[in-house]
Amino acid sequence: MYRFVPHWQINKRDWDECIAESPQRTLYAFSWYLDIVSPRWDAVVHERMGRYEAVMPLPARKRFTFRYLWQPLFTQQLGVFMREGQVTPDILESFCRLGLGSYSYAAHYPFNVYNSQALTEWLLDEERQASPDFADIIFHPQQTHHLSLTTDYEHIRNHYTADRVMNLKRAEKAGLQIIEGHNIEPLILMFRRSAERKIAGGIHPRTYKWLRAIYSALQARGKCRLLYAKNAKGHLGAGALFAFDGNKIIYLFNAAFDAARKENGRTLLLDYLFREYAEQPLIFDFESPQVANISAFYSSFGAEPVSFYAAHFNRLPWHINILWGVKKKLLPA
């Protein structure tokens, strides 16, 4: 039985067991992670004999009298997760009818990469697409980058581009040292000083609150590594937070001081991690944003593009759209 479940009725123990056993497993879908990034998240669940067999997390908010879906920060992929097997178009349709059908608006609801095959088949099915339940939903193609770490390090490095190898040698020649970190504040400071001003609309202070909470939760569960690149003078120039779950390592957050970019600290950080985890059954997920130059940087390590979809729809009355637009300009999200 498929049913919509509001946040306060979700059995989080059963939920997390379902995610942990799922072939579509991803860090972002665990209840403790969702509780940080979207405290009032809802769900659609498929139950059998009182146990969750498949689930769909729904990060929800309320504006005026309307509930809507949004993509929380540090949460690239959600979608449908099953204890066993692969998601089919029929399963996806059942979840979307209840899940996406329960809200008035979604700017960007991301499905996970393991839902892509079923969504592609669905989008090719004209009869299914003509259904009034889905006529107003637009599925936007997205892309991340994956690098398999199953081979030896030399094989991985041989797939770097010539420019990436040259920049790696520059970092090594500059005497950069990789150190293990236990304090995320230097990484946040790097981002605030180098990247924050470049982001349209700026960064809301709660962003860093969430990042600190995510880091604490990951650290408590032994699911992360925080690495910094230190130069010959002992100054930290670049850093990265790597999250671990299942067979994935996720490049969750990174930054570098502008003055240290020429040192190629982030190149050295990534190479260091690939060297350490080579020949293990792991996939490194770059968690790529949809930005061409960043995608090119990730591709230069030999990473392959991997597609997923994000859903968008707007069922708000026209006057609410106008009021919402005005409020977004005057108040933070």
Order of alpha helices (4+ residues) and beta strands (2+ residues): beta-alpha-alpha-beta-beta-beta-beta-beta-alpha-beta-alpha-alpha-beta-alpha-alpha-beta-alpha-alpha-beta-beta-beta-alpha-beta-alpha-beta-alpha
